[in-house]
Amino acid sequence: MKFSYKFSNLLGAIYRSGNLQFTPDGNSIISPVGNRLSIYDLRNHKSRTLSLESRYNYVCIALSPDGSLLIAVNEVGDAQLISLISCSVIHRHKFQNKPQCVVFSPNGAYFAVGMDNIVLVFAAPGEITGEYSPFMLKRRFLGGFDNITWLDWSTDSRFLAVGCRDGTTKIVGMRLMSNFRTYILSGHTDAIIGSFFERNSMHVNTLSRNGQLCIWECSVGPTDIEEVTPEQLEAKKYKTKKKKIVKEEDSEDDVEDKEKENIDNVADTKPNDENEVKDVMASKTHTFFYKKLGRHYLGDEPRKTDYHAVATAAHYNSRTKILVVAFSIGAFYLYELPDVNMIHSLSISDYAISVALFNGTGDWVALASRELGQLLVWEWQSEQYIMKQQGHSSEMTCISYSADGQYIATGGEDSKVKLWNTQSGFCFVTFSEHTSGITGIQFSRNKNFLVSCSLDGTVRAFDINRYRNFRTFSSPERVQFSCVAIDHSSEFIVAGCQDVYDMYLWSVKLGRLLEVISGHEGPVCTVAFSPVAAMTTLVSGSWDKTIKVWNCLENNSEHETIDLFADVTCVAYSPSGEHVAAATLNGHITIFDVKSATQICSIEGRNDLAGGRYEADVITGKKNLEGKYFTSIEYSVDGECIIAGGNSQYICIYHAREAVLLKKFEITQNHSLDGLDEYINRRNLTEFGNLALVEKRDELEGGNVAIGLPGVQKGDMASRNIKPKIKVFSVRFMPTGQSYAVACTEGLCLFSLDKGVVFDPFHLSLEVTPKAIRDSVDNRDFSQALVMSLKLNEPHLIYMVLEKIPHEDIQLICSTLPETFAHSLLLTIARGLQTSTHLEFYLNWCCSLLATHGNKSDLLQHHGLLSLQESLSQKYESLNRICDFNKYTMRVILNAAKERRKQRDTVAENQPKSQVAGSDVNDDDGDDDDMFLIKSKSDDAVAEFDDEEESDSDE
């Protein structure tokens, strides 16, 4: 088994905090998700998460105009310069404090960073500036008296609009300008949330948190403002020095005072603005000034619904002159400027909208909510969703793969069940019938339905094809279900209880309760059916330190008890059905033989989970290690390995027979989560104790942080700041063995086998070389060439040999292929079906290979057949979408041609015969018959698609 697993994608978490960024083409959107960055392709409906990560959560990002550079800043001020071409970090920079906003200039030469009340302008590395040293500081500006909340560049990248929390907006210039001075726009009574330049103009629109919109008109245009050259600046300085010489000499006291002032000015590190006019009389007569054209109260409309509604986000598209304003009540409004006419409004939720952003053309507006973790893209002209995705609002507790590995079902504490497509990374259906947290979920073998159990006392079965809840199973008395399992035939469902120590068995077809299985003396936390079709064995684990093996369908609830040394947390069957592994509260994994109930081996994994200590822990790290244990385990596809995860940031893979650790993965490096630091930072240790135990409150509030009670997993929800604890809730292997999924505090992380440059030959010998393979192809010895390419196991060589073989020789070569290479050839064909355009050619290979070697037992392994099924399903869906699009497009064209034919006939009937004859001679009108793309042979009527004769796309 290969262990080169690497992070591939993040599901279940769509948006956490920070701002959004559209790509320059407007077809993709970049969203910060914790300490990672996800890119959602809106055209192809796919998502991917970059493999790079930060040590803390991202709070603001900025994308260069050409889309090649991305700046991402986390909550402690660490900035990363990321290349989106290579998807790697080029440079890291540490700011003293956390920046509030980062914006690139429209020409891509600079980027501005707003930190506290200071604006830092850096030169962007690249060909535009000729500067390849990142984070080269060019200018520093002083904002207002409070923190900066917004930055916006003018169209020519010469001016900055700096919005502050004190209600002012400051217009500053990058260089010394003529007919320009630094100007402050005031008049707002609340914090600025948006300041926007008009396109190719100096006019500014400012918006405050209370919904006040001010429209400002500038007295001069961008063409009237010119940069002053250094020579002109020196000449100006020379004139001022000449005037000073004419003045009377100063006294000695004045000289001493001026020297002190010079010393103070040298020591003072405040930014110096060259365009600022300090003379009051000169500022009154200056040609550069702003005039307020109007004030509009945009908050009046949302306050009709909620009096306390405030504006939370805004964005302005200068091309279309449309302003979007989002409010805390979950509604947003579109206004057309400068007349401020409301043209569109929509309420998307009851929670505040955190971010609103237009794409480049202004057709789409992206909206994100931090409380819901929701991200949607709305096309306001056609009033339809381009994308609408939402993760679990609370922690994800359980996951399950479909039989072909194409879908993942997740259940969360928010009582929702979601289905995710592993290829696109999007959630395509959400079931919200449960009324309490989901505790267990599992797919059926035939992929037609899935079942979930909840603390609300119900087990529900959901149809995957029709997206509905078609069965609801309940117990005679009110209980809380903690686990669920389906047998191999998908006919029986069993669920274990948390408060009543029983298990309930139902029939899926009849929907009736068949039996109540009793025997445990503690809460039943895990159940599992045998994966073998010929066996009806059921294994259950409980907090009474036992696992029980039941044969409830045949021997009337007879069972065998296996005693353990600690409470059971999870059990897992091996694929062969002969062994069962049990994880216990003491950090051990014990493997038993099901038939003889004898112990095969034991894995001590507690030390492998070490490496994290919580901030508020009052015990040592060694004592904290005693509370580590595995909460979820599962066998690999071949049954040789066990993957395990628990209340730690590590995932461990063990060898089942040898009981040794094979690989250890760290799922995250996000130190914004609690439990990743091995030691408490000594800066937080004072003479009064750990500062993490002291909560920052006002003087009259008082009180310290309450120490968590033993066994509490969620933390104190009443505290001001909740720091989530890192924990793994569930781990599952993909049925094809190509990846595994981890449900943790970060979300649903997918780890796939590394597809990089890996040399993995099979039965390699000295005569097998790429040159020998090509020579065999040239000599038309295709059987030998195929065998040698499979031995070398280089994908491009295998595909080259396969596509050189004539299609009439496929059956012959499959019959002469050695049996040891049949499975590897099947996997290669399955991968080739996903990307190749030669669909029928590879389908012939599949049919011939399965017809020749498919009837031989255990030759073609199960995960290879699942990979083939997954590839065929993906290809079928893609072709189905293309055919549907073409079918409806042709229908529109034909209907348009039919309407044109009718109009022509109507005009011909109304016109006199002489005009009709004259119109036939006119070459400009042409013949309408050329407009028909498809014509009927019988009566020249336009061919139409008959809906009754169309076959359903699922057949």
N, C-alpha and C positions, 0 to 999 in steps of 0.2 A: 504494500500500500504506500502511495506517495503522501508526503507531508508538507509539500511546498505550498501551503495555503497562504493566501494574502488577501487583505481587505479588498472587496470588489464593489460593494454598494451599501447604502444605508436606507432602510425602509422604515415606515412607521413613524418617522419624524420629518415633517415637511418644513417647518419654520419654528425658530426659537426666539430670537431677538436680533436687533440690528436692522439695517436698511437693505433694500433689494437693488439689483442692478440688471437692466436689460442689456443684452449684447447689441453691438452696433446694427446688425441686420434686423433686430427686433423679434427674432424667432425663438430665442432662448432667454431664460431668466436665471440669475444666480441668487441663491438664498443661503444665508448662514444658518447652519443647523448645529448648535452647540459649538464644538471646536472643529467642525468640518464644514465644507462648502459643497452644496449640491447644485447641479446644473440641470434644469428642466427644459428639454427640447419640446417646444409647443407645436412644431410642425409635424414631427415624427412621433410625438407622444411617447417620449422616453425620458428617463432620468438617470443620472449617474452622479456619484459622489467621488470627489477627488480623494486620492489615497493619502495626501498630506493632511496633517492635523496640527493644531496649536496646543499649547499647554493650558490654555484657558479659553473660555467662550469668546467668540467673535462678537464685537459690538458695532463695527462699521466697516464697510468695504467700499472701494472705488475702482472703476474699470476705465482704462484708457480709451480714447475715441476709436482707435484701430482694433480694440479688443484683444491685444496681445499681452498686456500687463494688468495685473490686479493687485491692489494694495488692501490687505486685510489687517485690522487692528483688533486685539483682544482687550479684555476688560482690565488688564494690568498695564496697558500701554505698550505691549510688544507688537511691533509692526512687521509684517512679512510682505516682501515684494515677490509676487508669484508670476511665473510665466505660464500663460494658458496654452502655449504651444507645446511645451514639454511637460506641463503640469507638475512643476517642481518649484521649490523656493529658491530664488536667486540670492536674496539678501535679507538680513534681519536687522531691525533697528529698534532701539529701546527709547521710548519717550519717558519724560519724568512723571507725567500724569496721564490719565486716560483721556484720549482725544474724543471730542463729541462728534466730529464730522470730518470727512475726507472727500475732496472733490478734485477731479482732473479738469484742466482748462480745455476749452473746445479744440484748440490746435494741438493738444497733446504735449506741449512743451513744459508745462508746470503742473504741479498738484499742490493744493492748499490744505493745510491741516489746522483745524480749530481746536485748541486745547486751553481750557479755562477761559480767560479773556484775551488770549494771544493767538494771532494768526501767523502760522509759519508757512512760507512758500518755498517749495523745493523744486529743483530742476529734474524733470523726468528723464531717465536714461533712454537713449535711443538715437536714431539718425536725425531726428528733428533738431535736437539741441546739440548733438555732437558730444554729449556728456555721457560717459558710461560708468561713472562712479555714482552709485545710488545714494539718495538722500543728501544731495548737495544743497545746503541752505542758501537761498538767494535773497529773501526779504523777510522781515518781521514787522508785523503790524499790531497795534494795540486796538482791541475791540471796544466794547462798552465797559461799564462798571460791574457787569455780572458775566456769567459764563456765556460762551457762544453757542447758539442753537442752530444756526443755518449759515451756509456759504453758497454763493452762486457767482459764476463768472459771466462777464459780458460776452457778446458774440465774438469780438475781436481779441479776447483773452488779455485785455489791458487793464480791466477794472474788476474789483471784487465788491459784492454786496455782503456785508457781515451782519447777520441778525443776532441779537443778544436777548438774554432773558430779562433785561431791564426795560424792554419795550422799544429799543432804538435799533435803527439800521444804519450802518456806517458804510459810505461809499469811498473806497480807497483805490489808488492807482499803483500799478506795478513800477512805474518809473516817474521821473520828474516831467510833468506835463505843463504846457502852456494852456491858458484858458481853462484850467482845472484846479480844483482844491478839494481837499478831503471834506466831505459833507456828511452831516448826521441828520437822518430822518427820524423825527419823533412824533408823538401824538397818540401812540397806542397806550392802553392801560393794562396790558398783560404781556406775557412773554411772546416773542416772535417765533412762529413756527414755519414761516416761509417768506423769502424775499427773492423776487424774480425779475430779471432784466427782460425787457422786450427785445425782439429779434432786430439786430442791426440798429439799435437805438440805446439811448441812455435812460429812457423812461423805466420806472421801477414800480412794481406792485408788491405791497407788504401785507402780510396776514398775521394776526395775533391769535393767541390761544382762545380768547373769548369770542372769536368769530368776526372781528372787525377787519375789513379790507379797505386799505387806503391805496389810491391810485395817484402816482406822482408823475409830473411832467417836468422834464429837464429843459433848461433854457438853451442849451447848446447840443449839437449832435456829435457823434463820434468822429466825423470828418473835420470838425472845427477844433478838435483837441489834437495837438501835435506834441511829439516828444521833444524835449530840450536836449541838445547834444552836450557832451562834456565841455567843449570849447565855449559854448554860450554860458554854461554854468560858471566856468572860471572867469569869464569876462564880467559876469554879474557880481561875482565875489570881489573882483578887483575894484569895481565901482563903489561897492559898499565900504571897502577898506579906505579908498580915497576920501570918502565923506568923513570917515572917522578921524582922519589926520587933521582935517580943518577944525574939528571941535577942540575946545579947551582941554588942557591936560587935567587928568583926574588927580584928586588928592591921594595921599598915601593910604588913608583909611579905605578909600574906594578901591584902590588897587588890591589891598589885602582881602577885601570882601569878594572881589571878582576872582581872586586866586582860589578862595575857598569854594566859590560856586563852581569853578572849573574842576576842582578835585571831586566835588560832589557829583558833577555830571559824568566824570570818568567812572566813578564808582557805581553810578546808576546804570543799570542794564536794561532800562525800559526801551522799547523800540522807538526809533526816531522816524517820523513820517515827513518826508521832504515836501509833500504837497499840502501840508497843513498850514493854514494862514492864521497866525495867532493875533495879528493886529485887528482890533474890533472895527476900526474905520475902514480898513482895506477889505475886510470880509463883507461889509455892507455894500460897497461899491463894486464888488467882484462880478464878473460876467457869468460865472457858473453858480447856478442856484436851482432849487427844485420848488415847484408849485403844486400844492395839493389840489387835484381836480375833484375829488369826492371821497366820501367815506360811506361804506356800505356795511350793514350789519347782517352778515350771513348766518349768525347764530340764532336769529329769530325763528326761522323755520324749524330746526330741530328742537328748540325749546318749547314748541307746542306739544311735543311728546314728553319731554323730560326737561324740567326747568333748570337742572344742574348740568345740562349737556355742554361740553366744551369741544373745541376743535383739537384733534390729536395728530392729524397728518394732512399734508397738502402737497400738490405738485402742479406745475404749470408747463404746458407745451407751447412754446413761443411760435411754432409754425402755424398751428391751428388756432392759437389764441384761446385755448380752453383751459380752465382751472378746475381741478378736482379737489374737494375739501371733504375730509372724513372726520366723523365725530365720535364721541365716546359712547353713543347709543347704538353703534353698529351700522349707521347709515352714512352714505356718501352722496354728494351733490356735484353736478357738473355745471359750470357757469361759463358763459361766453363773454369775454372781455373785449373792449372796455365798457360795454353797455351793462355788464353784469346781469345777463339774462339767464335764468336757470333753464337748462335744456334737458336735464336728465337727473333722476334721483332713484336710489335703490337702497333698501335695508337688507343686509346680508346676515346679520346675527344680532344678539342682544349684548354682545361684548364690544369693547372699544377696538377700533381699527388702528393698528400701530403704524402701518406704512401704506402710502398711496403713491403710485408711480406710473407715469405714461411711458409707452414705448416711443421710438423715434418718430413714427408717423402719426401718433396720437389716436390710433384706432383702438388700441387695447389699453386697459388700465389694470395694473396689478395691485391687489389689496391683500394685506396680511394682518392677522390678529395674534398677538403674543399669548393671550389667555387661552385661546382655543387651539393654538398650533395650526392655524388654517392659512392656506394660501390659495387665492383664486385669481384668475385673469378673465376680465369681463370685456366683451366687445360691445360698447355702448350703442353703436349705431344699429346693429342687428339685434341687440338685447339678448345675447346668448353667452354661455360660459365657454371660453376656450380651454380652461383648466380649472378644476375645483377639487382640491385635495385637502384632506384634514387627517392628521394622525390621532392617536389616542390622547385624550386630554389628561389622562393619568397613566400610571405605569402599565406596561404590557406584561401579562402574567403567564401566558401559555401560547405556544405556536404548534403548527402541524403542517407537514408537506403533503401535497397531493401525490397520487401514486406515480405520476410521470414527472414530478418535480417542477411542473410549470406554475403552480399556484402555491401560495403560503397563506394559511388562515391564522389570524392572530386574535386573541381575546385579551381584554384589558379590564382594569378596575372601574372603567367608566361604563360598564355593562354593554359594551358594543363588541360585535364580531365583524372583523374586516377581512376581505380577501384581496391579496396582492399578487400581481403578475411579476414573476421573477425576472422576466426579460425586459419589460418596460419600466418596472419599479413603481408603478402606479397602483393605487387602490381602485378597484372597479365596482365594488359593491360593499355596502355596510348594512348589517342586520342589527336592529336596535330593539328587538322584542324582549330581551332580558331586562329586569328591573334592578339587578344588583351585579356585583363584580363577577367576572368570568373566572372560573377556577380550572377548567379543563376543556380541551378541544381535540378532535381527531377526525381525519378524513376517512371515508370508506375506501375499500380497495378498488371499487369500480369507478371512483371519482364522480359519482352522481350526487352525493350528498355528504354533509359533514354534521357532526353532533357536537354540542357544547353543553356544559353543565355550569350552574351558577349558584351563588349563595341565596338566590331567591327561591330555591327549592324546586326548580324545574330543569329538565333536560330537553333541549330542543334540537330537532333535525331540520336542516336547511337544504333546500334543493338548489344545486349549483347551476342548473340549466335555466330554471324559471325564477330564481332569486326570491324564494318565498319559504316561509316556515310551514312545512307540511305536517309535522308531527310535534306534539308537545307531551312529554312524559312527566308524570308527577307521582308522588308517593301517597299512600293513604294518610300519613300524618305529615305535619310541617317539619321539614328537615333542611339542612344546608349541605349541598353536594360539593365535594372537594376534588373529585377525579372522575373520569369517564373513559370507557374503552369500547371498541367494536370488534367483534370476532372476524375471522378471515372471510366468512361467507357474507358479511354485512347484513346478517339477519337478526343478531342479538346485540343488545346494548346493556352494559352494566355500569353502575355508578356507585361510588362509595360516599359515605356520609361523614360529616365532621362532628356533629353534635350527637347523633344516634349512631352507635357503632355497628351499623348494618350495611349491607349492599343490596341493591335492587336490580333485578334482571327483567328487561322488557323485550318484546318482539317488535321489530320494526314494521313488519307487514301488518300485524294485527293491531299494533298500538296498545297492547294490554300488558299489564304487569304479570309476569309469569311466576316469579319467586322472590321471596325476601331471604337473603343469605345472611345468616348470623354466625358468630363465632369469635370475632375479635372483641377485645376488652378495652380498646382505645379507639380514637378517631382513625378512620381508614383514609390514608393520605394518597395512596397510589394503587392502581389496578392495571393489569395488562393481560390480554389474550395471547394465546400461542399463535405465531405467524404461519404455522403449518396448517394446510387445509384439512388434513386428516385428523387433527387433534382439536379437542374442545377444552383444553386445559386453561384455567384461569389462575393467575397469581395476584395476590393482594398483599400490601404492606401496611402496617399500622404503627401507631405510637406505643403499642403494648410490647415492643421489642420482638415482634414475630412477623414472619411472612408465612402465608398459607397457600398451598397449592390445591385448587378445587377442580373437580370434574363434575360441575353442577349439572350439565346437560344429560349425563348418563347415569350417574350413581347417586342421585338424590342428595346433593350437597355434601357428599363425603369429601374430606380434605385431609391434608397432611400438614402438620405444623413444623416449622423450622425456627428454632430460637436463635436470637442474635444478642449482642452485648449492648446495643443501644437502640433508640427509636429509629424506625425506618423512615426515610424521606423520599425515596424513589426506587422503583424496580424497573428492569428492562429485560426483555427476552432477546436471546441470540437469534439470528436469521434461521438457523437450523431447527430451533425449537427445543434443543437439548439442554441448554444452560440458561440460567437466569441470574442476573446481577442485581444486588441490592446495596444502595447507599444508605449509610446510617449516620446518626448524629455525632458520632465520635470521629468522623472524617474518614472512615474506612469504606471500601467497596469490596463486598464479599460475593464470590461467584459459586453457585451451587449447581449440581446436576439435578434436573427436574425429576427424573424417574427414580433415582436412588436417594434423593434428598441428602447427598453427601457434599461436603465443601470441597471445592477444587482448589481455590487459591483465595488469597486476601490481599488487597492493595491498601497500603497505608498512605493516604493522600493528604493528610492534614498539613504537613510541612510544605507541600507544593502550593497550598493556598496562601502561604505567608507573604507578607509584603505590604500591608496596609494597616493604618491606624487612624481612628476617627479623631477629629479635633477635640471633641468634648470628653474623650475617654479619661477616666481618672485611674485607670489601671495600666500596667506596663504592656509593652508589645508582646512579651512572652505569655502573659496571662490572657491577652486578647486572642492569641493564636488558638487557645483551647476552645473558642467559640466558632471556629471555622469548620465548615462541612459542605458537602456537595448536595445541591438541591435538585439537580437534573442530570441524568446519565442516559446514554444510548449506545447501542452497538453500531459498528460500521457495517457497510453493505456486505463485506466478505466475512464478517463475524470475528475477525482477528483482533480488532481494537475496540476500545471503549472511550468515548468522549464524555467529559464530565465538567460541570461548572457549578459554582456555588456563590456564597457571599464574599466574593473577591473579584479582582479585575483579571484573573487568569482563567484560561481554558486549558485543560490538560487532556492529553491523549495517551492512554495506557495500552500496553500489550495484554490481551486478555489471559493468555496462558502463562506468560513469563512474569506477569505482575510487575512490569517495570515502566517507568515514564519514558515515552518516546518523544513527545513534543509538548512544548508549553507556549501558549500564545497569550499576549497581552491585548485585550480588546480595546483599550483606550488609554490615552495619556492626559486626559482632561482633569486638571487639578482643580477645576471649579466644582468637581464632585468630591464628596467627603470619603475618605478611606484609601486614597492613593499614596499619601505620604507615609513613608516608613517611620519617620521620626518627626516629632513636633519641632517646629522652627524655634530655635532658641531666642529669636527676637520677640516671640510671643510669651516667653517665660519670664515673669517678673518676680519681685519679692512677694507679691500678693498672689501669685499663682499663674495659671494659664489664662491669657487674655481671651481665648475663645469661650471661656465660661462667663465672660462679662459682656452683656449686651449694651450697645450704645443707645442710651435713651436720654430724654431731657431730665432736668434736675428734679422736677416734680413727679416724674413717672417712677423713677427708682427701680430697684430690683435687679437681680442677677439672672442669668440663664438657668433654668431648672435642669438639673441633671437627669438624663433619661433613665427611665426604669429599666431593669434587666429584661431583655427579650423584646423591647420595643424596636420595631424595624422602620417605622415611618418617620420618626422624629416628632418634635413638638410643633404641631401645626399652628399653635397660637403665637409662636415667636415671630418677630418682625422679619427676620431673614432666615429662610429655610435653605439649607445646603443639602441637596439630594445625596444619598449614600450609594456608592457603587455596588451593584449586585447583579448577578446573573440569575434570571428566573427560569429559563428553559433553553436547552440546546437540542438541535435536531440535525441529523445527517440528511442530505438530499438523497432520494432513492437511487440516483445514478452514481453517487459517490464523488461527484465533481465539486461539491461545495457543502458547507454546513452553515446553519443559521443560528444566531445567538440573540435571544431576547434579554436585554439588559436595561439599565437605567437610561442609556443613551438612545435606545430604540432597537430596531431589528437590524443587526449587522450581519452581512453576508460575506463569508470568506470562501474564495474559490481557489482552485489549483492554479498556480502561476503558469501563465501561457508564454513565458519568456523563452529565451534560448536555453533549452534543456536537452542534453544528449542522453537518450534513454534507449539503447539498442536492445535487441532481443535475439538470442542465439547467434551472435555476431561471430564471423570468421574472417580470416585475412583476405580472402578473395572478394569479399563484399565491399565494394567501393562505389561512389557515385559514377565514376567513369565506366565501371563494369555494367552498371545498371543502364546507362545510356547506350552502351554498345549492344546490350541485349535487345533494347527497344529498336535500335537501328537494324538489327538482324532479324527482327520480328519474332524473337523468342520471348513472348509476353509472359508465359508462366514463370520462367526463371527470373525475369525482370521484376515481376510482382512479388515473388518470394524474397528476393534480395532487398527490395525496397521496404518490405515489412520487417525484415531483420534489422535494417539500418534505422527504421522507425523515424524517418524524416518526412514530415507531412507533405512538403512541396514535391518531394520525389515520388511519394505514393500517388498523389493526385496527377502528377505528370504521366506516370505509367498507366493509371486507370483511364485517363482520357485519350491515351494513344491506342488503347485496345479497341478494335472494331466491335460494334454492338452485336454483330452476329456471332462473335467468339466468346461472349460473356458466359453463356451456359457451359461451354466446354472448359473454360479456365476455372470456373467454380467447382466443377467436378474433379479437376486434377489438383486443386489447392489442398495442401496438407491441413489436417484438422487443427493443428496447434496454432495456425494463423487465421482461422476463421473468425474468432472473436475480435482480434485486433483489427481485421478488415471491416467487420461490422461497425466498430466504433469509428473508424476513419470515414466510412460512408455516411454514418449519422452526422458527423461534424461537417462533412462536405455538403450535405443537403441544406444546411442552414445558410450558406453563402453562395453556392454555385447556382448558375442559371441553367445548367444542363439537368433539368428536373427529370425528364423521362429517362435519360441515360442512367442516372443514379437509381431511379426506381427499378429499372431492369436489373441492376446489380443487386438490389435488396431482394427482389423476388427470386432471382437465381440462387443467391446465397442461402436464403431461408428454405427454399425448396430442396437444396442439396444437403445442408448441414443442420437444418432446424429440427429434424426428427430424431437426432442423436441426443441422448440425455446428457445434461450438464455440459454440453459443448459450448453453446451460446449462453453466457451468464445472464442473470436477470437484469442487472443494471445496464448491460449493453442493449437489451431489447427496450428498456425504458428510455434510453437515450435516443434510440431510433424513433420511438413513439413520440417523444417530445419534439424532435426535429420535424417529423411529418405534421404534427399539430400546428407548429409555428408556420410552416410553409403553406398549409391549408388556409390558415387564418389570413395570411398576407395575400394569397391569391384570391381569397373570397372578397377581401376589401377592394382589390383592384377590379375584379369582375363586376362587383356591385357599382363601383364608381363609373366604370365604362358603360354599364347597362343604363344607368340613369342619365348619363351624359348623352348617350345616343337617343334616348327617349325625348330629352329636351330638344335636341336638334331636329328630330323628326316631327315633333309637335310644332316647332317653329316653322318648319317647311310646309306643314299642312295648313297652318294659319295663313302663311303667305300665298299659298295656292288659292285659298278661299277668297282672300282679298283681291287677287288678280281676277278671279272669275266674277266677283261682284262688280269690279270696275268695268270689266268687259261687257257685262250685261247692261250697265247704265249708260255707256258711251254709244253714240251713233256708229253705224257701220263704217262711214267714211273715216271717222277718227280712229276706229279700230284698225282699218287698213293702213292708215297713215302711221299709226304707232308701230305696226309691224315692220315698216320700212326703216323707222328710226333706229339707228344702231345704239343709241345711248341707253334705251330701255333694256335691250338684250332679251334673251329668252329665259324665262323663269324656270324652264326645265333643267337648266344647268345647276340650279340651286339644290336639286334633290340629290341626296347622297345615296339613298336606298330606294328603289322603285319596284313595285310589284310587276311581275311578268304578265299577269292576266289583263289588268285594266289600267295600268299606269298609275294606280293609286299608291299613296305613300304607305310603305310597310309600317305596321305598328306592333308593339309588344303587347301581347294579351296577358293580363295579370293572372287569368285563370289557368293558362298553360304553363306558367312559370313554376318551376320546381323549387321547393324550399331549399335554402342554402345549407341547411343542416343535413340534408339527405346525402 
